[in-house]
């Protein structure tokens, strides 16, 4: 099933995208306390999954697809997790750029573990929306990623169990600010480059996601999906999820040992090679970024205008 969040007549709801159109979940739900969003659907566990299957197979009246505005499937996840360095070719290209090595190495999964970090929920952005250019960076980059959405509480599970806890998958763009304006004239300290990199992940709208959530049962082999990102029609990233160092199951298992994963949590699984930081070809205002993952749809956004004034807290008054 393709699950989506949408706006129609100024109201936000969630639905199932079918050949007939969009089946609205809250209005067609059988039983008390119908869910108001996809996160609440996932929180209902197997009951929610069974209801979704019945609704998808029913002849419930559908809304024409063209009459709705598609939004990010999970508007405010409890957690947005992401992986640094999960494709060998990307690690190599990033390592040659001064200041972005960050201790990454092209080691095999047998001798290393994933390197996760958190992004705030305010990073989530709708398909088609404009990515705000933050006031603290002059260099904005793109990162096509497979997003995993958790469907059941997971704590200390094995990789073999992981698929049972995944609700589905979506396309994501882990937008990144590759420099910070407050680094100039700053006293040098250990770890500053790491925190600059981390700060560059946190801006509002820096995780566009969508256009929908494809349930796990419809993705036969998640580790063999073609991935393509283009900017203004020019292909920049062209890869396959088979190239991941850590597979989805390994990632979900590892993270579940660090924290409890909850329904609606989003995990961005890393980006392949071809990012702007490797060549210095960063995004420009008005650039159109199109992200495609096989079977998961196309996510398109544009970068907003460059700020007229940047944030420089260390600048002289």
C-alpha positions as protocol buffer text, in pm:
chain_id: "A"
residue {
  index: 1
  type: UNK
  ca { x: 0 y: 0 z: 0 }
}
residue {
  index: 2
  type: UNK
  ca { x: 97 y: 359 z: -58 }
}
residue {
  index: 3
  type: UNK
  ca { x: 4 y: 563 z: 249 }
}
residue {
  index: 4
  type: UNK
  ca { x: 2 y: 939 z: 235 }
}
residue {
  index: 5
  type: UNK
  ca { x: -74 y: 1252 z: 431 }
}
residue {
  index: 6
  type: UNK
  ca { x: -256 y: 1519 z: 237 }
}
residue {
  index: 7
  type: UNK
  ca { x: -433 y: 1853 z: 251 }
}
residue {
  index: 8
  type: UNK
  ca { x: -773 y: 1909 z: 92 }
}
residue {
  index: 9
  type: UNK
  ca { x: -1004 y: 2205 z: 145 }
}
residue {
  index: 10
  type: UNK
  ca { x: -760 y: 2340 z: 407 }
}
residue {
  index: 11
  type: UNK
  ca { x: -793 y: 2019 z: 611 }
}
residue {
  index: 12
  type: UNK
  ca { x: -508 y: 1772 z: 669 }
}
residue {
  index: 13
  type: UNK
  ca { x: -584 y: 1400 z: 669 }
}
residue {
  index: 14
  type: UNK
  ca { x: -425 y: 1068 z: 578 }
}
residue {
  index: 15
  type: UNK
  ca { x: -519 y: 811 z: 320 }
}
residue {
  index: 16
  type: UNK
  ca { x: -437 y: 515 z: 99 }
}
residue {
  index: 17
  type: UNK
  ca { x: -340 y: 591 z: -258 }
}
residue {
  index: 18
  type: UNK
  ca { x: -522 y: 346 z: -487 }
}
residue {
  index: 19
  type: UNK
  ca { x: -588 y: 322 z: -861 }
}
residue {
  index: 20
  type: UNK
  ca { x: -926 y: 485 z: -794 }
}
residue {
  index: 21
  type: UNK
  ca { x: -777 y: 775 z: -601 }
}
residue {
  index: 22
  type: UNK
  ca { x: -721 y: 847 z: -231 }
}
residue {
  index: 23
  type: UNK
  ca { x: -922 y: 654 z: 29 }
}
residue {
  index: 24
  type: UNK
  ca { x: -950 y: 874 z: 336 }
}
residue {
  index: 25
  type: UNK
  ca { x: -854 y: 668 z: 641 }
}
residue {
  index: 26
  type: UNK
  ca { x: -1025 y: 859 z: 928 }
}
residue {
  index: 27
  type: UNK
  ca { x: -1367 y: 878 z: 760 }
}
residue {
  index: 28
  type: UNK
  ca { x: -1363 y: 514 z: 643 }
}
residue {
  index: 29
  type: UNK
  ca { x: -1224 y: 367 z: 966 }
}
residue {
  index: 30
  type: UNK
  ca { x: -1441 y: 106 z: 1136 }
}
residue {
  index: 31
  type: UNK
  ca { x: -1462 y: 133 z: 1512 }
}
residue {
  index: 32
  type: UNK
  ca { x: -1408 y: 396 z: 1781 }
}
residue {
  index: 33
  type: UNK
  ca { x: -1127 y: 653 z: 1791 }
}
residue {
  index: 34
  type: UNK
  ca { x: -1032 y: 668 z: 1423 }
}
residue {
  index: 35
  type: UNK
  ca { x: -670 y: 776 z: 1371 }
}
residue {
  index: 36
  type: UNK
  ca { x: -609 y: 1133 z: 1261 }
}
residue {
  index: 37
  type: UNK
  ca { x: -268 y: 1077 z: 1104 }
}
residue {
  index: 38
  type: UNK
  ca { x: -42 y: 796 z: 980 }
}
residue {
  index: 39
  type: UNK
  ca { x: 155 y: 795 z: 1303 }
}
residue {
  index: 40
  type: UNK
  ca { x: -164 y: 713 z: 1494 }
}
residue {
  index: 41
  type: UNK
  ca { x: -241 y: 439 z: 1241 }
}
residue {
  index: 42
  type: UNK
  ca { x: 101 y: 282 z: 1304 }
}
residue {
  index: 43
  type: UNK
  ca { x: 51 y: 307 z: 1680 }
}
residue {
  index: 44
  type: UNK
  ca { x: -249 y: 74 z: 1648 }
}
residue {
  index: 45
  type: UNK
  ca { x: -17 y: -211 z: 1546 }
}
residue {
  index: 46
  type: UNK
  ca { x: -168 y: -518 z: 1380 }
}
residue {
  index: 47
  type: UNK
  ca { x: -520 y: -383 z: 1425 }
}
residue {
  index: 48
  type: UNK
  ca { x: -425 y: -80 z: 1223 }
}
residue {
  index: 49
  type: UNK
  ca { x: -259 y: -292 z: 953 }
}
residue {
  index: 50
  type: UNK
  ca { x: -566 y: -511 z: 918 }
}
residue {
  index: 51
  type: UNK
  ca { x: -791 y: -207 z: 889 }
}
residue {
  index: 52
  type: UNK
  ca { x: -568 y: -60 z: 619 }
}
residue {
  index: 53
  type: UNK
  ca { x: -582 y: -381 z: 415 }
}
residue {
  index: 54
  type: UNK
  ca { x: -962 y: -390 z: 439 }
}
residue {
  index: 55
  type: UNK
  ca { x: -990 y: -27 z: 335 }
}
residue {
  index: 56
  type: UNK
  ca { x: -754 y: -75 z: 41 }
}
residue {
  index: 57
  type: UNK
  ca { x: -957 y: -371 z: -84 }
}
residue {
  index: 58
  type: UNK
  ca { x: -1298 y: -213 z: -24 }
}
residue {
  index: 59
  type: UNK
  ca { x: -1500 y: -6 z: -271 }
}
residue {
  index: 60
  type: UNK
  ca { x: -1501 y: 293 z: -38 }
}
residue {
  index: 61
  type: UNK
  ca { x: -1546 y: 617 z: -230 }
}
residue {
  index: 62
  type: UNK
  ca { x: -1209 y: 765 z: -324 }
}
residue {
  index: 63
  type: UNK
  ca { x: -1098 y: 1127 z: -361 }
}
residue {
  index: 64
  type: UNK
  ca { x: -943 y: 1220 z: -697 }
}
residue {
  index: 65
  type: UNK
  ca { x: -563 y: 1225 z: -661 }
}
residue {
  index: 66
  type: UNK
  ca { x: -534 y: 1556 z: -842 }
}
residue {
  index: 67
  type: UNK
  ca { x: -760 y: 1727 z: -586 }
}
residue {
  index: 68
  type: UNK
  ca { x: -525 y: 1679 z: -291 }
}
residue {
  index: 69
  type: UNK
  ca { x: -192 y: 1833 z: -193 }
}
residue {
  index: 70
  type: UNK
  ca { x: 51 y: 1563 z: -84 }
}
residue {
  index: 71
  type: UNK
  ca { x: 243 y: 1632 z: 238 }
}
residue {
  index: 72
  type: UNK
  ca { x: 526 y: 1450 z: 415 }
}
residue {
  index: 73
  type: UNK
  ca { x: 383 y: 1110 z: 522 }
}
residue {
  index: 74
  type: UNK
  ca { x: 499 y: 1151 z: 884 }
}
residue {
  index: 75
  type: UNK
  ca { x: 468 y: 1519 z: 969 }
}
residue {
  index: 76
  type: UNK
  ca { x: 635 y: 1519 z: 1310 }
}
residue {
  index: 77
  type: UNK
  ca { x: 823 y: 1197 z: 1386 }
}
residue {
  index: 78
  type: UNK
  ca { x: 917 y: 1130 z: 1745 }
}
residue {
  index: 79
  type: UNK
  ca { x: 1272 y: 1077 z: 1623 }
}
residue {
  index: 80
  type: UNK
  ca { x: 1452 y: 1140 z: 1296 }
}
residue {
  index: 81
  type: UNK
  ca { x: 1772 y: 935 z: 1290 }
}
residue {
  index: 82
  type: UNK
  ca { x: 2030 y: 933 z: 1014 }
}
residue {
  index: 83
  type: UNK
  ca { x: 2354 y: 754 z: 930 }
}
residue {
  index: 84
  type: UNK
  ca { x: 2687 y: 913 z: 844 }
}
residue {
  index: 85
  type: UNK
  ca { x: 2899 y: 722 z: 595 }
}
residue {
  index: 86
  type: UNK
  ca { x: 2695 y: 419 z: 489 }
}
residue {
  index: 87
  type: UNK
  ca { x: 2822 y: 399 z: 129 }
}
residue {
  index: 88
  type: UNK
  ca { x: 3194 y: 336 z: 67 }
}
residue {
  index: 89
  type: UNK
  ca { x: 3217 y: 556 z: -242 }
}
residue {
  index: 90
  type: UNK
  ca { x: 3062 y: 848 z: -54 }
}
residue {
  index: 91
  type: UNK
  ca { x: 3309 y: 807 z: 233 }
}
residue {
  index: 92
  type: UNK
  ca { x: 3597 y: 821 z: -13 }
}
residue {
  index: 93
  type: UNK
  ca { x: 3469 y: 1130 z: -193 }
}
residue {
  index: 94
  type: UNK
  ca { x: 3398 y: 1313 z: 134 }
}
residue {
  index: 95
  type: UNK
  ca { x: 3739 y: 1225 z: 279 }
}
residue {
  index: 96
  type: UNK
  ca { x: 3926 y: 1408 z: 3 }
}
residue {
  index: 97
  type: UNK
  ca { x: 3748 y: 1733 z: 85 }
}
residue {
  index: 98
  type: UNK
  ca { x: 3932 y: 1925 z: 354 }
}
residue {
  index: 99
  type: UNK
  ca { x: 3740 y: 1949 z: 679 }
}
residue {
  index: 100
  type: UNK
  ca { x: 3483 y: 1679 z: 604 }
}
residue {
  index: 101
  type: UNK
  ca { x: 3670 y: 1359 z: 680 }
}
residue {
  index: 102
  type: UNK
  ca { x: 3538 y: 1352 z: 1038 }
}
residue {
  index: 103
  type: UNK
  ca { x: 3717 y: 1027 z: 1110 }
}
residue {
  index: 104
  type: UNK
  ca { x: 3521 y: 829 z: 851 }
}
residue {
  index: 105
  type: UNK
  ca { x: 3703 y: 534 z: 702 }
}
residue {
  index: 106
  type: UNK
  ca { x: 3622 y: 283 z: 432 }
}
residue {
  index: 107
  type: UNK
  ca { x: 3610 y: -10 z: 672 }
}
residue {
  index: 108
  type: UNK
  ca { x: 3399 y: -319 z: 626 }
}
residue {
  index: 109
  type: UNK
  ca { x: 3090 y: -384 z: 832 }
}
residue {
  index: 110
  type: UNK
  ca { x: 3270 y: -668 z: 1008 }
}
residue {
  index: 111
  type: UNK
  ca { x: 3512 y: -426 z: 1175 }
}
residue {
  index: 112
  type: UNK
  ca { x: 3297 y: -114 z: 1229 }
}
residue {
  index: 113
  type: UNK
  ca { x: 2953 y: -14 z: 1354 }
}
residue {
  index: 114
  type: UNK
  ca { x: 2703 y: 242 z: 1216 }
}
residue {
  index: 115
  type: UNK
  ca { x: 2748 y: 610 z: 1300 }
}
residue {
  index: 116
  type: UNK
  ca { x: 2401 y: 751 z: 1370 }
}
residue {
  index: 117
  type: UNK
  ca { x: 2301 y: 1107 z: 1453 }
}
residue {
  index: 118
  type: UNK
  ca { x: 1971 y: 1280 z: 1528 }
}
residue {
  index: 119
  type: UNK
  ca { x: 1786 y: 1545 z: 1328 }
}
residue {
  index: 120
  type: UNK
  ca { x: 1501 y: 1747 z: 1483 }
}
residue {
  index: 121
  type: UNK
  ca { x: 1144 y: 1687 z: 1370 }
}
residue {
  index: 122
  type: UNK
  ca { x: 1138 y: 2044 z: 1234 }
}
residue {
  index: 123
  type: UNK
  ca { x: 1365 y: 1917 z: 953 }
}
residue {
  index: 124
  type: UNK
  ca { x: 1073 y: 1733 z: 791 }
}
residue {
  index: 125
  type: UNK
  ca { x: 950 y: 1907 z: 475 }
}
residue {
  index: 126
  type: UNK
  ca { x: 665 y: 1832 z: 234 }
}
residue {
  index: 127
  type: UNK
  ca { x: 709 y: 1719 z: -126 }
}
residue {
  index: 128
  type: UNK
  ca { x: 706 y: 2018 z: -360 }
}
residue {
  index: 129
  type: UNK
  ca { x: 788 y: 2262 z: -80 }
}
residue {
  index: 130
  type: UNK
  ca { x: 1073 y: 2512 z: -87 }
}
residue {
  index: 131
  type: UNK
  ca { x: 1376 y: 2425 z: 125 }
}
residue {
  index: 132
  type: UNK
  ca { x: 1460 y: 2728 z: 341 }
}
residue {
  index: 133
  type: UNK
  ca { x: 1820 y: 2847 z: 303 }
}
residue {
  index: 134
  type: UNK
  ca { x: 1949 y: 2882 z: 662 }
}
residue {
  index: 135
  type: UNK
  ca { x: 2112 y: 3206 z: 770 }
}
residue {
  index: 136
  type: UNK
  ca { x: 2425 y: 3034 z: 902 }
}
residue {
  index: 137
  type: UNK
  ca { x: 2565 y: 2868 z: 588 }
}
residue {
  index: 138
  type: UNK
  ca { x: 2667 y: 2972 z: 238 }
}
residue {
  index: 139
  type: UNK
  ca { x: 2710 y: 2615 z: 105 }
}
residue {
  index: 140
  type: UNK
  ca { x: 2401 y: 2392 z: 77 }
}
residue {
  index: 141
  type: UNK
  ca { x: 2418 y: 2029 z: -39 }
}
residue {
  index: 142
  type: UNK
  ca { x: 2181 y: 1744 z: -120 }
}
residue {
  index: 143
  type: UNK
  ca { x: 2182 y: 1379 z: -4 }
}
residue {
  index: 144
  type: UNK
  ca { x: 1941 y: 1124 z: -150 }
}
residue {
  index: 145
  type: UNK
  ca { x: 1853 y: 860 z: 111 }
}
residue {
  index: 146
  type: UNK
  ca { x: 1624 y: 565 z: 169 }
}
residue {
  index: 147
  type: UNK
  ca { x: 1406 y: 641 z: 472 }
}
residue {
  index: 148
  type: UNK
  ca { x: 1281 y: 361 z: 696 }
}
residue {
  index: 149
  type: UNK
  ca { x: 966 y: 419 z: 903 }
}
residue {
  index: 150
  type: UNK
  ca { x: 924 y: 217 z: 1221 }
}
residue {
  index: 151
  type: UNK
  ca { x: 590 y: 44 z: 1272 }
}
residue {
  index: 152
  type: UNK
  ca { x: 614 y: -111 z: 1620 }
}
residue {
  index: 153
  type: UNK
  ca { x: 809 y: -47 z: 1942 }
}
residue {
  index: 154
  type: UNK
  ca { x: 1152 y: -205 z: 1906 }
}
residue {
  index: 155
  type: UNK
  ca { x: 1406 y: -255 z: 2183 }
}
residue {
  index: 156
  type: UNK
  ca { x: 1720 y: -468 z: 2152 }
}
residue {
  index: 157
  type: UNK
  ca { x: 1596 y: -668 z: 1856 }
}
residue {
  index: 158
  type: UNK
  ca { x: 1810 y: -880 z: 1624 }
}
residue {
  index: 159
  type: UNK
  ca { x: 1870 y: -808 z: 1257 }
}
residue {
  index: 160
  type: UNK
  ca { x: 1661 y: -1116 z: 1178 }
}
residue {
  index: 161
  type: UNK
  ca { x: 1367 y: -964 z: 1366 }
}
residue {
  index: 162
  type: UNK
  ca { x: 1404 y: -614 z: 1221 }
}
residue {
  index: 163
  type: UNK
  ca { x: 1168 y: -650 z: 924 }
}
residue {
  index: 164
  type: UNK
  ca { x: 879 y: -722 z: 1161 }
}
residue {
  index: 165
  type: UNK
  ca { x: 925 y: -376 z: 1310 }
}
residue {
  index: 166
  type: UNK
  ca { x: 943 y: -179 z: 985 }
}
residue {
  index: 167
  type: UNK
  ca { x: 617 y: -20 z: 864 }
}
residue {
  index: 168
  type: UNK
  ca { x: 757 y: 83 z: 529 }
}
residue {
  index: 169
  type: UNK
  ca { x: 990 y: 302 z: 326 }
}
residue {
  index: 170
  type: UNK
  ca { x: 1002 y: 646 z: 170 }
}
residue {
  index: 171
  type: UNK
  ca { x: 1231 y: 877 z: -23 }
}
residue {
  index: 172
  type: UNK
  ca { x: 1423 y: 1136 z: 180 }
}
residue {
  index: 173
  type: UNK
  ca { x: 1674 y: 1413 z: 113 }
}
residue {
  index: 174
  type: UNK
  ca { x: 1918 y: 1472 z: 399 }
}
residue {
  index: 175
  type: UNK
  ca { x: 1992 y: 1833 z: 302 }
}
residue {
  index: 176
  type: UNK
  ca { x: 2319 y: 1956 z: 452 }
}
residue {
  index: 177
  type: UNK
  ca { x: 2483 y: 2291 z: 521 }
}
residue {
  index: 178
  type: UNK
  ca { x: 2849 y: 2226 z: 441 }
}
residue {
  index: 179
  type: UNK
  ca { x: 2989 y: 2531 z: 618 }
}
residue {
  index: 180
  type: UNK
  ca { x: 2892 y: 2753 z: 909 }
}
residue {
  index: 181
  type: UNK
  ca { x: 2933 y: 3130 z: 913 }
}
residue {
  index: 182
  type: UNK
  ca { x: 3030 y: 3134 z: 1280 }
}
residue {
  index: 183
  type: UNK
  ca { x: 3357 y: 2943 z: 1222 }
}
residue {
  index: 184
  type: UNK
  ca { x: 3545 y: 3255 z: 1110 }
}
residue {
  index: 185
  type: UNK
  ca { x: 3776 y: 3403 z: 1379 }
}
residue {
  index: 186
  type: UNK
  ca { x: 3672 y: 3130 z: 1619 }
}
residue {
  index: 187
  type: UNK
  ca { x: 3924 y: 2984 z: 1863 }
}
residue {
  index: 188
  type: UNK
  ca { x: 4036 y: 2640 z: 1746 }
}
residue {
  index: 189
  type: UNK
  ca { x: 3917 y: 2354 z: 1965 }
}
residue {
  index: 190
  type: UNK
  ca { x: 3902 y: 1976 z: 1924 }
}
residue {
  index: 191
  type: UNK
  ca { x: 3575 y: 1846 z: 1774 }
}
residue {
  index: 192
  type: UNK
  ca { x: 3473 y: 2183 z: 1628 }
}
residue {
  index: 193
  type: UNK
  ca { x: 3469 y: 2042 z: 1274 }
}
residue {
  index: 194
  type: UNK
  ca { x: 3244 y: 1757 z: 1387 }
}
residue {
  index: 195
  type: UNK
  ca { x: 2997 y: 1992 z: 1554 }
}
residue {
  index: 196
  type: UNK
  ca { x: 3001 y: 2226 z: 1253 }
}
residue {
  index: 197
  type: UNK
  ca { x: 2905 y: 1928 z: 1038 }
}
residue {
  index: 198
  type: UNK
  ca { x: 2634 y: 1827 z: 1285 }
}
residue {
  index: 199
  type: UNK
  ca { x: 2495 y: 2182 z: 1306 }
}
residue {
  index: 200
  type: UNK
  ca { x: 2471 y: 2168 z: 928 }
}
residue {
  index: 201
  type: UNK
  ca { x: 2213 y: 1888 z: 951 }
}
residue {
  index: 202
  type: UNK
  ca { x: 1964 y: 2061 z: 1176 }
}
residue {
  index: 203
  type: UNK
  ca { x: 1812 y: 2349 z: 981 }
}
residue {
  index: 204
  type: UNK
  ca { x: 1436 y: 2376 z: 930 }
}
residue {
  index: 205
  type: UNK
  ca { x: 1319 y: 2184 z: 624 }
}
residue {
  index: 206
  type: UNK
  ca { x: 1644 y: 1990 z: 588 }
}
residue {
  index: 207
  type: UNK
  ca { x: 1471 y: 1652 z: 554 }
}
residue {
  index: 208
  type: UNK
  ca { x: 1218 y: 1659 z: 270 }
}
residue {
  index: 209
  type: UNK
  ca { x: 1032 y: 1328 z: 269 }
}
residue {
  index: 210
  type: UNK
  ca { x: 769 y: 1159 z: 52 }
}
residue {
  index: 211
  type: UNK
  ca { x: 566 y: 1153 z: -159 }
}
residue {
  index: 212
  type: UNK
  ca { x: 422 y: 862 z: 36 }
}
residue {
  index: 213
  type: UNK
  ca { x: 505 y: 572 z: 266 }
}
residue {
  index: 214
  type: UNK
  ca { x: 520 y: 239 z: 82 }
}
residue {
  index: 215
  type: UNK
  ca { x: 440 y: -45 z: 320 }
}
residue {
  index: 216
  type: UNK
  ca { x: 713 y: -303 z: 373 }
}
residue {
  index: 217
  type: UNK
  ca { x: 510 y: -587 z: 221 }
}
residue {
  index: 218
  type: UNK
  ca { x: 526 y: -413 z: -119 }
}
residue {
  index: 219
  type: UNK
  ca { x: 907 y: -386 z: -119 }
}
residue {
  index: 220
  type: UNK
  ca { x: 1032 y: -732 z: -210 }
}
residue {
  index: 221
  type: UNK
  ca { x: 1404 y: -655 z: -178 }
}
residue {
  index: 222
  type: UNK
  ca { x: 1488 y: -334 z: 1 }
}
residue {
  index: 223
  type: UNK
  ca { x: 1860 y: -396 z: -56 }
}
residue {
  index: 224
  type: UNK
  ca { x: 1823 y: -378 z: -432 }
}
residue {
  index: 225
  type: UNK
  ca { x: 1655 y: -47 z: -514 }
}
residue {
  index: 226
  type: UNK
  ca { x: 1785 y: 193 z: -778 }
}
residue {
  index: 227
  type: UNK
  ca { x: 1844 y: 548 z: -650 }
}
residue {
  index: 228
  type: UNK
  ca { x: 1880 y: 861 z: -865 }
}
residue {
  index: 229
  type: UNK
  ca { x: 1905 y: 1229 z: -773 }
}
residue {
  index: 230
  type: UNK
  ca { x: 1917 y: 1507 z: -1027 }
}
residue {
  index: 231
  type: UNK
  ca { x: 1951 y: 1883 z: -996 }
}
residue {
  index: 232
  type: UNK
  ca { x: 1775 y: 2082 z: -1268 }
}
residue {
  index: 233
  type: UNK
  ca { x: 1765 y: 1764 z: -1477 }
}
residue {
  index: 234
  type: UNK
  ca { x: 2135 y: 1680 z: -1436 }
}
residue {
  index: 235
  type: UNK
  ca { x: 2202 y: 1343 z: -1269 }
}
residue {
  index: 236
  type: UNK
  ca { x: 2422 y: 1391 z: -963 }
}
residue {
  index: 237
  type: UNK
  ca { x: 2368 y: 1064 z: -772 }
}
residue {
  index: 238
  type: UNK
  ca { x: 2309 y: 725 z: -935 }
}
residue {
  index: 239
  type: UNK
  ca { x: 2336 y: 424 z: -707 }
}
residue {
  index: 240
  type: UNK
  ca { x: 2163 y: 122 z: -555 }
}
residue {
  index: 241
  type: UNK
  ca { x: 2073 y: 35 z: -196 }
}
residue {
  index: 242
  type: UNK
  ca { x: 2275 y: -285 z: -250 }
}
residue {
  index: 243
  type: UNK
  ca { x: 2582 y: -65 z: -200 }
}
residue {
  index: 244
  type: UNK
  ca { x: 2503 y: 8 z: 165 }
}
residue {
  index: 245
  type: UNK
  ca { x: 2772 y: -92 z: 414 }
}
residue {
  index: 246
  type: UNK
  ca { x: 2509 y: -163 z: 679 }
}
residue {
  index: 247
  type: UNK
  ca { x: 2182 y: -309 z: 552 }
}
residue {
  index: 248
  type: UNK
  ca { x: 1844 y: -184 z: 676 }
}
residue {
  index: 249
  type: UNK
  ca { x: 1806 y: -481 z: 912 }
}
residue {
  index: 250
  type: UNK
  ca { x: 2148 y: -415 z: 1066 }
}
residue {
  index: 251
  type: UNK
  ca { x: 2069 y: -46 z: 1112 }
}
residue {
  index: 252
  type: UNK
  ca { x: 1732 y: -105 z: 1280 }
}
residue {
  index: 253
  type: UNK
  ca { x: 1881 y: -367 z: 1510 }
}
residue {
  index: 254
  type: UNK
  ca { x: 2178 y: -148 z: 1607 }
}
residue {
  index: 255
  type: UNK
  ca { x: 1964 y: 157 z: 1681 }
}
residue {
  index: 256
  type: UNK
  ca { x: 1718 y: -51 z: 1884 }
}
residue {
  index: 257
  type: UNK
  ca { x: 2004 y: -138 z: 2120 }
}
residue {
  index: 258
  type: UNK
  ca { x: 2080 y: 233 z: 2168 }
}
residue {
  index: 259
  type: UNK
  ca { x: 1723 y: 348 z: 2226 }
}
residue {
  index: 260
  type: UNK
  ca { x: 1364 y: 231 z: 2196 }
}
residue {
  index: 261
  type: UNK
  ca { x: 1238 y: 282 z: 1843 }
}
residue {
  index: 262
  type: UNK
  ca { x: 872 y: 383 z: 1828 }
}
residue {
  index: 263
  type: UNK
  ca { x: 599 y: 383 z: 1562 }
}
residue {
  index: 264
  type: UNK
  ca { x: 650 y: 673 z: 1324 }
}
residue {
  index: 265
  type: UNK
  ca { x: 1022 y: 713 z: 1392 }
}
residue {
  index: 266
  type: UNK
  ca { x: 1217 y: 781 z: 1071 }
}
residue {
  index: 267
  type: UNK
  ca { x: 1563 y: 646 z: 991 }
}
residue {
  index: 268
  type: UNK
  ca { x: 1759 y: 792 z: 697 }
}
residue {
  index: 269
  type: UNK
  ca { x: 2003 y: 522 z: 595 }
}
residue {
  index: 270
  type: UNK
  ca { x: 2288 y: 723 z: 441 }
}
residue {
  index: 271
  type: UNK
  ca { x: 2366 y: 871 z: 101 }
}
residue {
  index: 272
  type: UNK
  ca { x: 2565 y: 735 z: -193 }
}
residue {
  index: 273
  type: UNK
  ca { x: 2841 y: 921 z: -378 }
}
residue {
  index: 274
  type: UNK
  ca { x: 2783 y: 1224 z: -596 }
}
residue {
  index: 275
  type: UNK
  ca { x: 2719 y: 1494 z: -334 }
}
residue {
  index: 276
  type: UNK
  ca { x: 2817 y: 1854 z: -397 }
}
residue {
  index: 277
  type: UNK
  ca { x: 3084 y: 1870 z: -128 }
}
residue {
  index: 278
  type: UNK
  ca { x: 3303 y: 1633 z: -331 }
}
residue {
  index: 279
  type: UNK
  ca { x: 3322 y: 1872 z: -627 }
}
residue {
  index: 280
  type: UNK
  ca { x: 3234 y: 2208 z: -476 }
}
residue {
  index: 281
  type: UNK
  ca { x: 2921 y: 2214 z: -694 }
}
residue {
  index: 282
  type: UNK
  ca { x: 2678 y: 2318 z: -423 }
}
residue {
  index: 283
  type: UNK
  ca { x: 2313 y: 2402 z: -468 }
}
residue {
  index: 284
  type: UNK
  ca { x: 2209 y: 2745 z: -585 }
}
residue {
  index: 285
  type: UNK
  ca { x: 1893 y: 2938 z: -505 }
}
residue {
  index: 286
  type: UNK
  ca { x: 1604 y: 2812 z: -715 }
}
residue {
  index: 287
  type: UNK
  ca { x: 1765 y: 2476 z: -794 }
}
residue {
  index: 288
  type: UNK
  ca { x: 1516 y: 2194 z: -844 }
}
residue {
  index: 289
  type: UNK
  ca { x: 1619 y: 1872 z: -667 }
}
residue {
  index: 290
  type: UNK
  ca { x: 1447 y: 1552 z: -781 }
}
residue {
  index: 291
  type: UNK
  ca { x: 1500 y: 1235 z: -575 }
}
residue {
  index: 292
  type: UNK
  ca { x: 1385 y: 895 z: -701 }
}
residue {
  index: 293
  type: UNK
  ca { x: 1403 y: 551 z: -543 }
}
residue {
  index: 294
  type: UNK
  ca { x: 1271 y: 252 z: -734 }
}
residue {
  index: 295
  type: UNK
  ca { x: 914 y: 171 z: -631 }
}
residue {
  index: 296
  type: UNK
  ca { x: 897 y: 453 z: -376 }
}
residue {
  index: 297
  type: UNK
  ca { x: 812 y: 748 z: -599 }
}
residue {
  index: 298
  type: UNK
  ca { x: 970 y: 1082 z: -680 }
}
residue {
  index: 299
  type: UNK
  ca { x: 1040 y: 1356 z: -425 }
}
residue {
  index: 300
  type: UNK
  ca { x: 1088 y: 1703 z: -570 }
}
residue {
  index: 301
  type: UNK
  ca { x: 1182 y: 2026 z: -390 }
}
residue {
  index: 302
  type: UNK
  ca { x: 1346 y: 2357 z: -472 }
}
residue {
  index: 303
  type: UNK
  ca { x: 1604 y: 2552 z: -273 }
}
residue {
  index: 304
  type: UNK
  ca { x: 1482 y: 2888 z: -149 }
}
residue {
  index: 305
  type: UNK
  ca { x: 1651 y: 3226 z: -187 }
}
residue {
  index: 306
  type: UNK
  ca { x: 1996 y: 3293 z: -43 }
}
residue {
  index: 307
  type: UNK
  ca { x: 1973 y: 3508 z: 273 }
}
residue {
  index: 308
  type: UNK
  ca { x: 2061 y: 3873 z: 231 }
}
residue {
  index: 309
  type: UNK
  ca { x: 2241 y: 3866 z: 565 }
}
residue {
  index: 310
  type: UNK
  ca { x: 2411 y: 3572 z: 734 }
}
residue {
  index: 311
  type: UNK
  ca { x: 2438 y: 3496 z: 1104 }
}
residue {
  index: 312
  type: UNK
  ca { x: 2789 y: 3585 z: 1228 }
}
residue {
  index: 313
  type: UNK
  ca { x: 2783 y: 3591 z: 1610 }
}
residue {
  index: 314
  type: UNK
  ca { x: 3161 y: 3653 z: 1634 }
}
residue {
  index: 315
  type: UNK
  ca { x: 3160 y: 3950 z: 1398 }
}
residue {
  index: 316
  type: UNK
  ca { x: 3273 y: 4281 z: 1545 }
}
residue {
  index: 317
  type: UNK
  ca { x: 2989 y: 4517 z: 1636 }
}
